[in-house]
């Protein structure tokens, strides 16, 4: 497995990481725990060193899964987790959906350390920017945890350029995570140029369009699949968006690759500090995704891809309205 450094930091990870959320949460009922432990360990055997989770996935159960799976190889891997979602029971009714108060960040860190079976979190992201807490206070709280040796690196998720700059001035930001793929290009407006300027790595979540770009997505597993609430995944939108996978499938056949591999190879070709984190529950898909590292896209290929996608209008927002309201937007 090829390695990449996250921006100008000293944090080196595998060129493709593993997003672990879907093993426990979000895409139907949780998968069998022992099978997922075996899958995570198979990823390590294949050279993956970067694993992404969060306290809210489950909640809590995904961190426990990742912690148990990686405990025997803890020194060989980088674990990223996240804070900032309000998981208090009252929040589900009328409480604020986010909580990045410094004292809460510390509480989350201590709990995550226990669940992950480790004494240090390699990369600690703010899951969503909390408008009630100045980002400078958030960065300061993580800076204290870094000073104490409980966290190694600070990250932001779905943060706007202005927020990244303000946080970075207090505690250097190692990585920014946002949804980014061939059909979700929002970070190109401001974020990618900002992280490049500041020497920050970029982690695309949903690099396969939450499964849609693979061309294999046909049905969802009931109400426990978050995609059923996304405007982009309504039956009407899916029908309209088939143009995306139609073109991608034809292009992939010409390159003797799969649509998933082309989607990931395109991200890898964008910048050397971009590290996608596709998720899966299947060993076969894991191996397919990692094969994207061997797919070479020429300058002509990249131009063709850009030209084709510029002519395709993707129908539907990427997340439900209530989730989009939590995204930090440019002024």
C-alpha positions in Angstrom: 0.0 0.0 0.0 1.3 3.4 -0.9 1.6 6.0 1.8 0.7 9.7 1.9 1.4 12.5 4.3 -1.5 14.7 5.5 -0.4 18.1 4.3 2.8 19.4 5.9 2.3 17.4 9.1 4.3 14.4 10.1 1.2 12.2 10.0 1.7 9.5 7.3 -1.1 7.1 6.4 -2.1 4.6 3.8 -3.2 6.3 0.5 -6.7 4.9 1.1 -8.1 4.6 4.5 -11.1 2.7 5.8 -14.3 4.4 6.9 -15.8 2.2 9.6 -19.1 3.9 10.2 -21.3 1.7 8.0 -20.2 -1.5 9.8 -22.3 -0.4 12.8 -24.5 2.5 11.8 -26.1 4.3 9.0 -26.5 1.7 6.3 -29.0 -0.7 7.7 -28.8 -2.9 10.8 -25.3 -3.4 12.3 -23.2 -6.1 10.7 -22.0 -9.1 12.6 -19.3 -7.8 15.0 -16.8 -10.7 14.6 -17.1 -10.5 10.8 -16.3 -6.8 10.9 -13.4 -7.3 13.3 -12.0 -9.8 10.7 -12.6 -7.3 7.9 -10.8 -4.5 9.7 -7.9 -6.8 10.4 -7.9 -7.9 6.8 -7.5 -4.3 5.9 -4.5 -4.0 8.1 -3.0 -7.1 6.4 -3.6 -5.4 3.0 -1.6 -2.3 4.1 -4.4 0.0 5.4 -3.1 2.1 8.3 -5.8 4.8 8.6 -9.2 4.0 10.2 -12.1 6.5 10.7 -14.8 6.3 13.4 -16.8 8.6 15.7 -18.6 8.4 19.0 -21.9 9.2 17.3 -21.7 6.1 15.1 -23.9 3.7 16.9 -23.7 5.7 19.1 -20.5 4.4 20.7 -20.6 0.9 19.2 -18.4 1.7 16.2 -15.6 3.0 18.4 -15.8 -0.1 20.5 -15.6 -2.3 17.3 -12.6 -0.4 16.0 -10.9 -0.4 19.3 -11.3 -4.2 19.7 -10.3 -4.9 16.1 -7.1 -2.8 16.2 -5.9 -3.4 19.7 -3.4 -6.2 18.6 -1.9 -3.9 16.0 -2.4 -0.5 17.7 1.2 0.7 17.1 0.9 0.0 13.3 -2.2 2.1 12.7 -3.7 5.6 12.8 -7.1 6.0 14.4 -9.3 9.0 13.8 -12.5 9.8 15.8 -14.7 12.8 16.3 -16.4 14.9 18.9 -19.1 17.6 18.9 -22.4 15.9 18.4 -24.8 16.3 21.4 -25.7 12.8 22.4 -27.6 13.8 25.6 -31.2 12.3 25.6 -32.7 15.8 25.8 -31.0 16.7 22.5 -33.2 14.4 20.5 -36.2 16.5 21.5 -35.4 20.1 22.0 -31.7 20.4 22.9 -29.0 21.8 20.6 -27.8 19.1 18.2 -24.1 20.1 18.7 -21.9 20.5 21.7 -18.3 21.6 21.4 -17.9 23.2 24.8 -14.3 22.6 26.0 -15.4 20.6 29.0 -17.5 18.4 26.8 -14.6 17.9 24.4 -12.5 16.6 27.3 -15.3 14.3 28.4 -15.6 12.8 24.9 -11.9 12.4 24.6 -11.7 10.4 27.8 -14.7 8.2 26.8 -13.3 7.6 23.3 -9.9 6.6 24.6 -11.6 3.9 26.7 -13.7 2.6 23.9 -10.8 2.6 21.4 -8.6 0.8 24.0 -5.8 3.2 23.6 -4.0 5.9 25.5 -3.9 8.4 22.6 -6.2 9.5 19.8 -4.2 10.0 16.6 -6.6 12.4 14.9 -9.4 14.1 16.8 -11.9 15.9 14.6 -14.7 18.4 15.4 -17.5 16.5 13.8 -19.5 19.6 12.9 -18.7 23.3 13.6 -20.7 24.4 16.7 -22.0 28.0 16.1 -22.4 28.4 19.9 -18.7 27.9 20.7 -16.0 30.1 19.1 -13.7 27.8 17.0 -10.7 29.3 18.8 -12.0 27.8 22.1 -12.5 24.5 20.4 -8.9 24.6 19.0 -7.6 25.6 22.4 -9.3 22.6 24.1 -7.8 20.2 21.6 -4.5 21.9 22.0 -4.6 21.2 25.7 -5.3 17.5 25.0 -2.4 17.4 22.6 -0.1 19.0 25.3 -1.3 16.3 27.7 -0.5 13.5 25.2 -4.1 12.3 24.9 -4.4 13.5 21.3 -1.8 13.8 18.6 -3.5 15.8 15.8 -6.5 18.1 15.4 -9.0 17.9 12.6 -12.2 19.6 11.4 -15.1 18.1 9.5 -17.4 20.0 7.1 -15.8 23.3 8.0 -15.7 26.4 5.8 -12.5 28.1 4.8 -12.9 30.9 7.3 -13.3 28.5 10.2 -10.3 26.4 9.1 -8.1 29.6 9.1 -9.3 30.7 12.6 -8.8 27.2 14.1 -5.4 26.8 12.5 -4.2 30.0 14.0 -4.7 28.6 17.5 -3.8 24.9 16.9 -2.4 23.6 13.6 -5.1 21.6 11.8 -3.7 18.4 10.4 -6.7 17.3 8.3 -10.1 18.5 7.1 -12.8 15.9 6.4 -15.7 16.7 4.1 -17.9 14.8 1.6 -16.1 14.9 -1.7 -16.5 12.7 -4.8 -17.2 12.9 -8.5 -20.8 13.9 -7.8 -20.2 16.1 -4.7 -17.8 18.9 -5.5 -18.5 21.4 -2.7 -15.0 21.5 -1.3 -13.7 22.8 -4.6 -15.3 26.2 -4.0 -12.9 27.3 -1.2 -11.8 24.5 1.1 -9.3 22.7 -1.1 -7.4 25.9 -2.0 -7.4 26.8 1.7 -6.0 23.5 3.0 -3.4 23.5 0.3 -2.2 27.0 1.3 -2.1 26.1 5.0 -0.5 22.7 4.5 -3.5 20.7 5.7 -4.4 17.2 4.5 -7.9 16.5 3.1 -10.0 13.4 3.8 -13.0 12.8 1.5 -15.8 10.9 3.2 -18.4 9.4 0.9 -15.8 9.1 -1.9 -18.0 6.6 -3.6 -21.1 8.7 -3.4 -22.4 6.7 -0.4 -22.3 3.7 -2.7 -24.0 5.2 -5.7 -20.9 5.6 -7.8 -20.1 1.9 -7.6 -23.0 1.2 -9.9 -24.0 -1.7 -7.5 -26.5 0.2 -5.4 -30.1 -0.9 -6.0 -32.0 -1.2 -2.7 -31.8 0.3 0.8 -32.2 -1.7 4.0 -35.3 -0.1 5.4 -35.6 2.8 7.8 -32.2 2.3 9.4 -30.5 3.3 6.1 -29.7 7.1 6.3 -29.8 7.3 2.5 -33.6 6.9 2.6 -33.8 10.4 4.0 -31.4 12.0 1.5 -33.0 14.0 -1.4 -30.3 12.6 -3.7 -31.6 9.1 -3.1 -35.3 9.5 -3.7 -36.6 7.2 -6.5 -37.0 10.2 -8.8 -33.5 11.5 -8.1 -31.9 8.0 -8.4 -33.5 7.6 -11.8 -32.2 11.0 -12.9 -28.7 10.4 -11.5 -28.3 7.1 -13.4 -26.5 9.2 -16.0 -23.6 9.5 -13.6 -23.1 5.7 -13.2 -23.8 5.1 -16.8 -21.0 7.2 -18.0 -18.7 6.1 -15.2 -19.3 2.5 -16.0 -18.5 2.9 -19.6 -15.3 4.8 -18.8 -14.2 2.2 -16.3 -14.6 -0.6 -18.8 -12.2 1.2 -21.1 -9.7 1.5 -18.3 -10.1 -2.2 -17.3 -11.2 -1.0 -13.9 -14.4 -0.7 -11.9 -16.4 2.4 -11.3 -15.4 2.4 -7.7 -11.7 2.3 -8.6 -12.1 5.1 -11.1 -13.9 7.2 -8.5 -11.1 6.7 -6.0 -8.3 7.0 -8.5 -9.7 10.4 -9.5 -9.5 11.6 -5.9 -6.0 10.3 -5.5 -5.0 12.1 -8.7 -6.4 15.4 -7.5 -3.7 16.1 -4.9 -1.0 14.1 -3.1 -2.4 15.1 0.3 -5.9 13.7 -0.4 -6.7 10.4 1.4 -10.2 9.0 0.7 -11.8 6.7 3.3 -14.4 4.5 1.5 -16.3 2.1 3.7 -17.5 -1.4 3.1 -18.7 -4.5 4.9 -17.3 -6.9 2.3 -13.8 -8.2 1.9 -14.3 -8.3 -1.9 -15.2 -4.6 -2.0 -12.3 -3.7 0.3 -9.9 -5.4 -2.1 -11.5 -3.7 -5.0 -11.3 -0.3 -3.4 -7.6 -0.7 -2.5 -6.9 -1.7 -6.1 -7.6 2.0 -7.1 -4.0 2.7 -6.0 -2.9 0.9 -9.1 -5.2 2.7 -11.5 -3.3 5.3 -13.5 -5.3 8.2 -14.9 -3.6 10.2 -17.5 -4.0 14.0 -18.0 -6.2 13.1 -20.9 -8.3 10.8 -18.7 -8.8 13.5 -16.1 -9.8 16.1 -18.7 -12.3 13.6 -20.2 -13.8 13.0 -16.7 -14.1 16.7 -16.0 -15.7 17.4 -19.3 -18.2 14.6 -18.9 -19.3 15.5 -15.4 -19.6 19.2 -16.3 -22.4 18.1 -18.6 -24.3 16.1 -15.9 -26.5 17.8 -13.4 -26.9 15.8 -10.2 -30.4 15.9 -8.8 -31.0 16.3 -5.1 -29.1 17.6 -2.0 -26.4 15.4 -0.6 -27.9 15.3 2.9 -31.3 15.9 4.5 -32.3 19.5 5.2 -31.7 19.1 9.0 -28.2 17.8 8.3 -27.4 20.5 5.7 -28.3 23.1 8.4 -25.4 21.8 10.5 -22.8 22.3 7.7 -20.5 25.3 8.1 -21.0 27.4 5.0 -18.9 30.2 3.4 -20.1 33.7 4.2 
